[in-house]
Amino acid sequence: MDYIIILEHNHKEDETYVLYCQWTGNEEELEKLAKVIESSECELYGDYASFSVSRVKIPETAVDIHCSIKDFGGYICMFQKCEGSFTCPKFSEDPCAKADELDRYFYHGKMREHFRITKKNS
């Protein structure tokens, strides 16, 4: 299982969260989100988050090791594993609106809420 990184830059707390997002099985939906992140462009003010993405594939074993580190972070731990099925929310075409929508959907570690784990029958 491979993961990619989405960084949340939380400007209120001046913290950065490393969100390991399950790539395997979510390639199309995460690619949509990556393109939104790359094309969002607006200077927001106040309590907001901005995002960046890396498409480098990281094996789950490395993700698990990083996520076991609990020494960094504030509101949430610095390293977060987002696993399961991801559906990209709908976004506007306007670059400034995209930045605002990314903030609304994912601010304060809400990325994991957009991944759904489906249980397999035994």
C-alpha positions in Angstrom: 0.0 0.0 0.0 1.4 3.4 -1.0 0.7 6.9 0.4 1.4 10.4 -0.8 1.9 13.5 1.4 -0.4 16.5 1.7 0.9 19.2 4.0 -1.5 21.3 6.0 0.1 24.6 6.9 -2.1 25.8 9.8 -1.5 29.6 10.0 -3.4 30.1 13.2 -1.2 27.8 15.3 1.8 28.2 13.0 2.0 24.4 12.7 2.4 22.1 9.8 0.8 18.7 9.7 2.0 15.8 7.5 -1.0 14.0 6.2 -0.1 10.6 4.7 -3.0 9.9 2.2 -3.6 6.4 0.9 -2.7 6.5 -2.7 -3.4 2.9 -3.6 -7.1 2.7 -4.7 -7.5 6.5 -4.5 -5.3 7.5 -7.4 -7.9 9.3 -9.5 -9.6 11.1 -6.6 -6.3 12.2 -5.0 -5.0 13.4 -8.3 -8.1 15.6 -8.6 -7.3 17.0 -5.1 -3.6 17.5 -6.0 -4.6 19.5 -9.1 -6.9 21.7 -6.9 -4.1 22.3 -4.4 -1.6 23.2 -7.2 -4.1 25.6 -8.9 -5.4 27.3 -5.8 -4.0 30.8 -5.4 -5.2 33.3 -3.0 -3.9 35.1 0.1 -6.3 34.2 2.9 -6.3 36.0 6.3 -7.1 35.0 9.8 -7.5 31.5 11.0 -6.9 29.4 7.9 -4.8 26.6 6.4 -3.0 26.3 3.1 -2.0 23.1 1.5 0.8 21.6 -0.6 1.2 18.1 -2.1 3.9 15.6 -3.0 3.2 12.7 -5.3 6.2 10.7 -4.1 5.0 7.3 -3.1 5.7 6.2 0.5 5.3 2.6 1.6 2.9 2.0 4.5 5.7 0.7 6.7 7.4 4.1 6.6 4.0 5.9 7.2 3.4 3.7 10.3 6.8 4.5 11.7 6.3 8.3 11.3 2.8 8.1 12.7 4.2 6.5 15.8 6.1 9.7 16.6 3.9 11.6 19.0 6.6 14.2 20.0 5.5 16.9 17.6 2.3 18.8 17.0 -0.2 20.7 19.0 -3.9 20.5 18.0 -3.2 17.1 16.4 -0.1 15.0 16.1 2.2 16.2 13.3 2.0 12.9 11.4 -1.5 11.7 10.4 -2.4 8.5 8.5 -5.4 9.0 6.2 -6.6 5.6 5.0 -9.6 4.1 3.3 -11.6 5.2 0.3 -11.3 8.9 -0.6 -13.7 11.0 -2.6 -12.6 14.4 -3.6 -15.1 17.2 -2.7 -16.4 19.5 -5.5 -14.3 22.6 -6.0 -14.9 25.9 -7.9 -12.9 26.8 -10.9 -11.7 30.1 -9.5 -8.2 29.8 -7.9 -9.1 32.1 -4.9 -12.3 30.2 -4.3 -10.4 26.9 -4.4 -8.1 28.2 -1.6 -11.1 29.1 0.5 -12.8 25.7 -0.1 -9.6 23.8 0.7 -9.6 25.6 4.0 -13.2 24.9 4.7 -13.0 21.2 3.9 -9.7 20.4 5.5 -8.7 23.0 8.1 -7.6 21.7 11.5 -6.8 18.1 10.5 -10.1 17.3 8.9 -8.5 15.4 6.0 -9.0 12.1 7.7 -12.8 12.7 7.8 -12.8 12.4 4.0 -11.4 8.8 4.0 -13.9 6.0 4.6 -12.7 2.6 5.8 -14.8 -0.2 4.5 -14.7 -3.4 6.6 -14.3 -6.7 4.7 -16.5 -9.7 5.5 -14.7 -12.4 7.3 
